[in-house]
Amino acid sequence: MPNASDLPTPERIAIEAEHGLKIIAKWATLLLPIAFAAGSKPSDVVCSIIAITFLAHCITTRNFSWVHQDWLKILALLWVYTLVRGAFAETPIQGILEALAWSRFLLLAAALGTWILIDAAWRHKFMLSVTAVSAFLASDAIFQYIVGVDVFGIPYVSGDAELGVRLTASIGKVYVGAALSWMFLPAALGLYALNYRIASAAFAGLCLLAILLTGERMATLAALAAFALALPFLRLSRRTLTTIALVTIVGVVSLLALRPNLYERQVRSMLAMAQNVGGNAYGIIWKRSLHIASEHPIFGIGMGQFRTECRKPMYGPYDASDRNKSFYCDAHPHHIYLEWMVEGGLVAVSLFALGVGALFRRLLQHMLASPRNLVLIGASLTLAIRLFPFSTSPGLMRAWAAIPLWMMMGWAFSYVYASEPKSAAKPSTTTPT
C-alpha cells in the first residue's frame, strides 16, 4: 500500500482529512462521559462533535455502509419518517427541527458502533473513561449527601416531604442517580473481567450506595435489577452469590432504617404511587397521552408537539400554576414507547420497537458466541432495563437522557461489528492512533 506522501494531492488530502476526523472523533468519545459529568450542555456539544465528524467521514469516504446494519437501517427509516411527519405537524417548523436534532443521537450510536469503538484498544480506553467518571459521580454524590454541597460547592436540592433530599453531584441537576444507573454496570463488569475483583465489588457498591442516596426511585430499582441480573454471568459459587445477595439486602435495609427520610422517599412514596397508578401525576399524564394517541393513532402529532397538544381542553383540565397539574402536560409523556406513539403513531412506535428488537437479536447472537464478554453483557442488560416497557422514562429529546442510551447502544454494538469478518478484514486507510 503506498504511503500518503506518494499519492496524488487529492487522495493525500482525503486520507489526511479522514485521519484527522477519526482522531477528533476518538478523543471526543473519551471525553463524552467526562462532559456528561459536567452537565447536559457540555455532553450535548461533545455528542454533536462526534455526530458531525462521523457524517463528514461518511461523506469524504463515500462510505454509508452503517445504514446496511439492520437495526440502524430501521432507525434511520424512523428518522426519515419523523422528518416527513414533522412537515405536516401543527407547528411544522418545530416538528422538522426536532426530527433533525434527534438525528445526532442516531449518528452517535452509529459512529461508536461501526467506526470509533471497533478498535479494541479504544473500547478499553472508553470503558476506563466511563469507570472513572462513574466513580467520581458516585463519590461526589455521597460527599454532597454528607456535607450538603459537592466538591465544587453545588448544594443538594432540598424538596418538600414528597421529594425529600435530592442529590445532583457535579451535574447540578437531580438526575445523577439515573446517570449512574445507566453507566455503572458495564464498567463494573469490565473491571471484573480484568481480574480486578475487589475493585469491581467496591466500585459497584459505591455506585449502588450513591444511587440509593439520590432519592431517585426508578434509578434505584433499575440499578438493583441490573446488579441482580448480572450476578449469574459471573459464574460464582452458590455460596458466594448468596453472600453477595445477603450483604446487599442487609446494607439497603439498614440504610433505609437509619435514614427515615430516605425510606419515605424510596419505599413509602413508591408504594403509594403503585397503589394509585391512575390517580397520581404519572398515571394522569399517561392517560392523557393515551387519549392523544387515540385521536391520532396512525401517524401521531409530530415530534415536539406534545406539550401544545396536551393543553387542549378536550384532554382534561390543565393549570400551569399548579405544580402537579402542570406536570400533566410536561414536555413528554414520561414513557419512551408512549412518547413514540403520541408523536409518531403506530408507524413510529412499530419502527422503534423493530429497530430495538433487531439490535437485541444481534447482541444476543454475539453473547451466545462469546459468553464471557462481560462488558457487552453489562451494556446489554443496561439497555434491556432502560427499554423495559413497564417503567417511567425521560424524554426522547432530553440530551442528558438520550446520550447515555444511544451511547450504550453504540458501545454494545461495537463488539458485534468488530467481530464480523467483513469489518475485521477491511483495510484501514489511516495510521494507528
C-alpha positions as CSV (number, residue, x, y, z in Angstrom):
1,M,0.0,0.0,0.0
2,P,1.6,3.4,-1.0
3,N,2.4,6.0,1.6
4,A,0.1,9.0,1.8
5,S,3.0,11.2,0.5
6,D,3.3,9.1,-2.6
7,L,-0.3,9.6,-3.6
8,P,-1.7,12.4,-5.8
9,T,-2.7,15.5,-3.9
10,P,-6.5,15.0,-3.8
11,E,-6.1,11.4,-2.5
12,R,-3.5,12.5,0.1
13,I,-5.7,15.3,1.3
14,A,-8.6,12.8,1.6
15,I,-6.5,10.4,3.6
16,E,-5.2,13.1,5.9
17,A,-8.7,14.5,6.4
18,E,-10.0,11.1,7.3
19,H,-7.2,10.6,9.7
20,G,-7.9,13.9,11.4
21,L,-11.6,13.2,11.6
22,K,-11.0,9.9,13.3
23,I,-8.6,11.4,15.8
24,I,-11.1,14.1,16.7
25,A,-13.9,11.6,17.0
26,K,-11.9,9.2,19.1
27,W,-10.8,11.8,21.6
28,A,-14.3,13.3,21.7
29,T,-15.6,9.8,22.5
30,L,-13.3,9.5,25.5
31,L,-14.4,13.0,26.6
32,L,-18.1,12.2,26.3
33,P,-18.5,10.6,29.8
34,I,-16.4,13.4,31.3
35,A,-18.6,16.1,29.6
36,F,-21.7,14.2,30.9
37,A,-20.4,14.7,34.4
38,A,-20.3,18.4,33.7
39,G,-23.9,18.7,32.7
40,S,-26.3,18.3,29.8
41,K,-24.9,21.1,27.6
42,P,-21.3,20.0,27.6
43,S,-22.2,16.4,26.8
44,D,-24.6,17.6,24.0
45,V,-21.7,19.6,22.5
46,V,-19.4,16.6,22.5
47,C,-22.2,14.3,21.2
48,S,-22.7,16.8,18.3
49,I,-19.0,16.8,17.5
50,I,-19.0,13.0,17.3
51,A,-22.1,13.1,15.1
52,I,-20.7,15.8,12.8
53,T,-17.3,14.1,12.4
54,F,-18.9,10.8,11.6
55,L,-21.1,12.4,9.0
56,A,-18.1,14.1,7.5
57,H,-16.3,10.7,7.5
58,C,-19.2,9.1,5.7
59,I,-19.2,11.9,3.1
60,T,-15.5,12.1,2.5
61,T,-15.1,8.3,2.2
62,R,-18.4,7.8,0.5
63,N,-19.0,5.0,2.9
64,F,-22.5,4.7,4.3
65,S,-22.3,1.0,4.9
66,W,-23.5,1.5,8.5
67,V,-27.0,2.0,7.1
68,H,-26.9,-1.6,6.0
69,Q,-26.9,-2.8,9.6
70,D,-30.5,-4.0,10.1
71,W,-31.2,-2.1,13.3
72,L,-29.6,1.1,12.1
73,K,-31.4,0.9,8.8
74,I,-34.8,0.6,10.6
75,L,-34.0,3.5,12.9
76,A,-32.8,5.6,10.0
77,L,-36.1,4.9,8.3
78,L,-37.8,6.0,11.6
79,W,-35.8,9.3,11.4
80,V,-36.9,9.9,7.8
81,Y,-40.5,9.3,8.8
82,T,-40.3,11.8,11.7
83,L,-39.0,14.4,9.2
84,V,-41.9,13.8,6.9
85,R,-44.4,13.7,9.7
86,G,-43.0,16.9,11.2
87,A,-43.7,18.8,7.9
88,F,-47.4,18.1,8.5
89,A,-47.5,18.8,12.2
90,E,-49.5,21.7,13.8
91,T,-46.2,23.6,14.1
92,P,-44.2,22.2,11.2
93,I,-41.0,24.1,11.7
94,Q,-40.7,22.8,15.3
95,G,-41.6,19.3,14.1
96,I,-38.9,19.3,11.4
97,L,-36.3,20.9,13.7
98,E,-37.0,18.3,16.5
99,A,-36.6,15.5,14.0
100,L,-33.4,16.9,12.6
101,A,-32.0,17.4,16.1
102,W,-32.9,13.8,17.1
103,S,-30.6,12.6,14.3
104,R,-27.5,13.4,16.4
105,F,-28.3,10.6,18.8
106,L,-28.7,8.1,16.0
107,L,-25.4,9.2,14.4
108,L,-23.7,8.9,17.8
109,A,-24.8,5.3,18.1
110,A,-23.7,4.6,14.5
111,A,-20.4,6.3,15.0
112,L,-19.5,4.4,18.2
113,G,-20.8,1.1,16.9
114,T,-19.4,1.0,13.4
115,W,-16.4,3.4,13.4
116,I,-14.8,4.6,16.6
117,L,-15.1,1.7,19.1
118,I,-14.5,-1.2,16.7
119,D,-10.8,-0.8,17.8
120,A,-10.4,-3.0,20.9
121,A,-7.8,-0.6,22.4
122,W,-10.2,2.4,22.2
123,R,-13.0,0.3,23.6
124,H,-10.8,-0.4,26.6
125,K,-10.0,3.3,26.9
126,F,-13.7,4.2,26.7
127,M,-14.5,1.6,29.4
128,L,-11.9,3.2,31.7
129,S,-13.3,6.7,31.0
130,V,-16.8,5.5,31.9
131,T,-15.4,3.8,35.0
132,A,-13.5,6.9,36.2
133,V,-16.5,9.2,35.6
134,S,-19.0,6.9,37.3
135,A,-16.6,6.5,40.3
136,F,-16.3,10.3,40.5
137,L,-20.0,11.0,40.2
138,A,-20.8,8.4,42.9
139,S,-18.2,9.7,45.3
140,D,-19.2,13.3,44.7
141,A,-22.9,12.5,45.3
142,I,-22.1,10.7,48.6
143,F,-19.9,13.7,49.6
144,Q,-22.8,16.0,48.8
145,Y,-25.2,13.9,50.9
146,I,-22.9,14.1,53.9
147,V,-21.6,17.6,53.7
148,G,-24.5,19.4,51.9
149,V,-22.5,20.5,48.9
150,D,-20.4,18.6,46.3
151,V,-16.7,19.1,45.8
152,F,-17.4,22.1,43.6
153,G,-19.7,23.7,46.1
154,I,-23.0,22.7,44.4
155,P,-25.7,22.2,47.1
156,Y,-28.2,19.4,47.1
157,V,-31.8,20.1,46.4
158,S,-34.0,20.1,49.5
159,G,-37.6,19.5,48.4
160,D,-40.8,19.0,50.3
161,A,-41.9,15.9,52.2
162,E,-42.6,14.0,49.0
163,L,-39.4,15.0,47.1
164,G,-37.0,14.8,50.1
165,V,-33.3,15.5,49.6
166,R,-32.2,15.2,46.0
167,L,-28.6,14.9,45.0
168,T,-27.0,16.5,41.9
169,A,-23.3,15.9,42.3
170,S,-21.3,17.9,39.7
171,I,-24.1,17.7,37.1
172,G,-26.1,20.3,39.0
173,K,-29.4,18.6,38.2
174,V,-31.4,15.9,40.1
175,Y,-30.6,13.0,37.7
176,V,-27.2,11.9,38.9
177,G,-28.7,8.6,40.2
178,A,-30.2,7.9,36.8
179,A,-26.9,8.7,35.1
180,L,-25.1,6.2,37.3
181,S,-27.7,3.5,36.8
182,W,-27.2,4.0,33.0
183,M,-23.4,3.6,33.1
184,F,-22.1,1.7,36.1
185,L,-22.8,-2.0,35.2
186,P,-20.6,-2.4,32.1
187,A,-17.8,-0.6,33.9
188,A,-18.1,-2.8,37.0
189,L,-18.2,-6.0,34.9
190,G,-15.2,-4.6,32.8
191,L,-13.1,-4.3,36.0
192,Y,-14.2,-7.9,36.9
193,A,-13.2,-9.2,33.5
194,L,-9.7,-7.6,34.0
195,N,-9.4,-9.6,37.3
196,Y,-9.8,-6.5,39.5
197,R,-12.3,-8.4,41.5
198,I,-12.1,-6.3,44.7
199,A,-12.1,-3.1,42.8
200,S,-15.1,-4.2,40.8
201,A,-17.0,-5.0,44.0
202,A,-16.0,-1.8,45.7
203,F,-17.0,0.2,42.5
204,A,-20.4,-1.5,42.3
205,G,-21.0,-0.9,46.0
206,L,-20.0,2.7,45.7
207,C,-22.4,3.3,42.7
208,L,-25.3,1.5,44.3
209,L,-24.9,3.4,47.6
210,A,-24.8,6.7,45.7
211,I,-27.9,5.8,43.6
212,L,-29.8,4.9,46.7
213,L,-28.9,8.1,48.5
214,T,-30.0,10.3,45.5
215,G,-33.7,9.5,46.2
216,E,-34.3,8.6,42.6
217,R,-36.8,5.7,42.8
218,M,-36.6,4.5,39.2
219,A,-32.9,4.7,39.1
220,T,-32.6,2.7,42.3
221,L,-34.9,-0.1,41.0
222,A,-33.1,-0.2,37.7
223,A,-29.6,-0.3,39.3
224,L,-30.6,-3.1,41.8
225,A,-32.3,-5.1,39.0
226,A,-29.2,-4.7,36.7
227,F,-26.9,-5.8,39.5
228,A,-29.0,-8.8,40.3
229,L,-29.3,-9.9,36.7
230,A,-25.5,-9.5,36.2
231,L,-24.5,-11.8,39.1
232,P,-25.3,-15.2,37.3
233,F,-23.0,-14.2,34.5
234,L,-20.0,-14.1,36.8
235,R,-20.1,-17.8,37.3
236,L,-19.7,-17.6,41.1
237,S,-20.4,-20.4,43.5
238,R,-23.8,-20.6,45.1
239,R,-22.3,-19.7,48.4
240,T,-20.7,-16.5,47.1
241,L,-23.8,-15.5,45.3
242,T,-25.9,-16.0,48.5
243,T,-23.3,-13.9,50.4
244,I,-23.4,-11.1,47.9
245,A,-27.3,-11.1,47.9
246,L,-27.4,-11.1,51.7
247,V,-24.9,-8.3,52.1
248,T,-26.7,-6.2,49.5
249,I,-30.1,-6.7,51.2
250,V,-28.8,-6.1,54.7
251,G,-27.0,-3.0,53.5
252,V,-30.0,-1.5,51.8
253,V,-32.4,-2.3,54.6
254,S,-30.0,-0.9,57.2
255,L,-29.6,2.3,55.4
256,L,-33.3,2.8,54.9
257,A,-33.9,2.0,58.6
258,L,-31.2,4.5,59.7
259,R,-32.5,7.2,57.3
260,P,-36.3,7.7,57.7
261,N,-36.5,10.4,55.0
262,L,-34.8,8.1,52.6
263,Y,-37.2,5.3,53.4
264,E,-40.1,7.7,53.0
265,R,-38.8,8.7,49.5
266,Q,-37.6,5.3,48.2
267,V,-40.2,3.0,49.7
268,R,-43.3,4.6,51.0
269,S,-43.8,7.0,48.2
270,M,-43.1,4.3,45.6
271,L,-45.7,2.0,47.2
272,A,-48.2,4.9,47.4
273,M,-47.7,5.6,43.7
274,A,-48.1,1.9,42.8
275,Q,-51.3,1.7,44.7
276,N,-52.7,4.8,42.9
277,V,-51.3,4.5,39.4
278,G,-54.4,6.0,37.8
279,G,-54.6,9.0,40.1
280,N,-51.0,10.1,40.6
281,A,-49.2,12.5,38.3
282,Y,-47.6,9.8,36.2
283,G,-50.9,7.9,35.8
284,I,-52.7,11.1,34.7
285,I,-50.0,12.1,32.1
286,W,-50.1,8.5,30.7
287,K,-53.9,8.6,30.4
288,R,-53.8,12.0,28.7
289,S,-51.1,10.6,26.4
290,L,-53.2,7.6,25.5
291,H,-56.1,9.9,24.8
292,I,-53.9,11.9,22.4
293,A,-52.7,8.7,20.8
294,S,-56.3,7.5,20.4
295,E,-57.1,10.7,18.5
296,H,-54.0,10.4,16.2
297,P,-53.4,6.6,16.2
298,I,-51.6,6.0,12.9
299,F,-49.2,9.0,12.4
300,G,-49.2,10.7,15.7
301,I,-48.9,14.5,16.2
302,G,-45.3,15.1,15.2
303,M,-42.1,15.5,17.3
304,G,-42.1,18.3,19.8
305,Q,-45.9,18.8,19.7
306,F,-46.9,17.0,22.9
307,R,-46.9,20.0,25.3
308,T,-49.1,22.1,23.0
309,E,-51.5,19.3,22.1
310,C,-51.8,18.1,25.7
311,R,-53.0,21.5,26.9
312,K,-56.1,21.4,24.7
313,P,-59.4,21.3,26.8
314,M,-60.5,18.1,25.1
315,Y,-57.8,16.1,27.1
316,G,-58.8,17.4,30.5
317,P,-58.1,20.3,32.9
318,Y,-54.7,22.0,32.9
319,D,-53.4,24.6,35.3
320,A,-49.9,26.0,34.8
321,S,-49.8,27.5,38.3
322,D,-50.4,24.1,39.9
323,R,-47.2,22.0,40.1
324,N,-49.0,18.7,39.8
325,K,-51.4,19.8,37.1
326,S,-48.7,21.5,35.0
327,F,-46.8,18.2,35.2
328,Y,-49.8,16.6,33.3
329,C,-48.6,18.4,30.2
330,D,-44.8,18.2,30.6
331,A,-42.6,18.2,27.6
332,H,-43.1,14.4,27.1
333,P,-45.3,11.5,28.4
334,H,-42.5,10.0,30.7
335,H,-42.7,6.7,28.8
336,I,-40.5,6.0,25.8
337,Y,-42.9,3.9,23.8
338,L,-45.9,6.1,24.7
339,E,-43.9,9.1,23.5
340,W,-43.2,7.5,20.2
341,M,-46.9,6.5,20.0
342,V,-48.1,10.0,20.7
343,E,-45.6,11.8,18.4
344,G,-45.3,9.3,15.6
345,G,-48.3,7.0,15.9
346,L,-48.3,3.3,15.3
347,V,-45.8,3.8,12.5
348,A,-43.1,5.3,14.7
349,V,-43.6,3.1,17.7
350,S,-43.5,0.0,15.5
351,L,-40.3,1.1,13.7
352,F,-38.6,1.9,17.1
353,A,-39.6,-1.5,18.5
354,L,-38.4,-3.3,15.4
355,G,-35.1,-1.4,15.5
356,V,-34.5,-2.1,19.1
357,G,-35.5,-5.8,18.6
358,A,-33.1,-6.1,15.7
359,L,-30.3,-4.7,17.9
360,F,-31.0,-7.1,20.8
361,R,-31.1,-10.0,18.3
362,R,-27.6,-9.1,17.1
363,L,-26.4,-8.6,20.7
364,L,-27.8,-11.9,21.9
365,Q,-26.3,-13.8,19.0
366,H,-22.9,-12.4,19.9
367,M,-23.3,-13.0,23.6
368,L,-24.1,-16.7,22.8
369,A,-20.9,-16.9,20.7
370,S,-18.8,-15.0,23.3
371,P,-20.4,-15.7,26.7
372,R,-17.5,-14.3,28.7
373,N,-17.7,-10.8,27.2
374,L,-18.8,-9.2,30.4
375,V,-18.7,-5.6,29.2
376,L,-21.1,-6.5,26.4
377,I,-23.3,-8.3,28.9
378,G,-23.3,-5.3,31.2
379,A,-24.2,-2.9,28.3
380,S,-26.9,-5.2,27.0
381,L,-28.5,-5.6,30.5
382,T,-28.4,-1.8,31.0
383,L,-30.2,-1.3,27.6
384,A,-32.7,-4.1,28.4
385,I,-33.7,-2.4,31.7
386,R,-33.8,1.1,30.2
387,L,-36.0,-0.1,27.3
388,F,-38.3,-2.2,29.5
389,P,-41.9,-1.3,28.6
390,F,-43.2,-1.1,32.1
391,S,-41.2,1.8,33.5
392,T,-41.1,5.6,33.5
393,S,-38.5,7.2,31.3
394,P,-37.2,10.7,30.4
395,G,-37.9,12.3,27.1
396,L,-36.5,11.3,23.7
397,M,-35.1,14.8,23.1
398,R,-33.5,15.4,26.5
399,A,-29.8,15.2,25.8
400,W,-29.0,14.1,29.4
401,A,-31.2,11.1,29.0
402,A,-30.8,10.3,25.3
403,I,-27.0,10.5,25.1
404,P,-26.4,7.6,27.6
405,L,-29.0,5.5,25.8
406,W,-27.6,5.9,22.3
407,M,-24.0,5.8,23.7
408,M,-24.8,2.4,25.3
409,M,-26.3,1.1,22.0
410,G,-23.2,2.1,20.0
411,W,-20.8,0.7,22.7
412,A,-22.6,-2.6,22.8
413,F,-22.9,-3.0,19.1
414,S,-19.2,-2.2,18.5
415,Y,-18.4,-5.7,19.9
416,V,-20.7,-7.2,17.3
417,Y,-19.5,-5.1,14.4
418,A,-15.8,-5.6,15.3
419,S,-16.2,-9.4,15.2
420,E,-17.8,-9.5,11.8
421,P,-15.3,-10.9,9.2
422,K,-16.1,-8.1,6.7
423,S,-15.4,-5.3,9.1
424,A,-12.4,-7.0,10.6
425,A,-10.9,-7.6,7.3
426,K,-11.5,-4.2,6.0
427,P,-8.2,-2.4,5.4
428,S,-7.5,0.8,7.2
429,T,-6.7,4.0,5.3
430,T,-5.3,5.6,8.4
431,T,-2.3,5.1,10.6
432,P,-3.0,3.8,14.1
433,T,-3.8,6.4,16.7
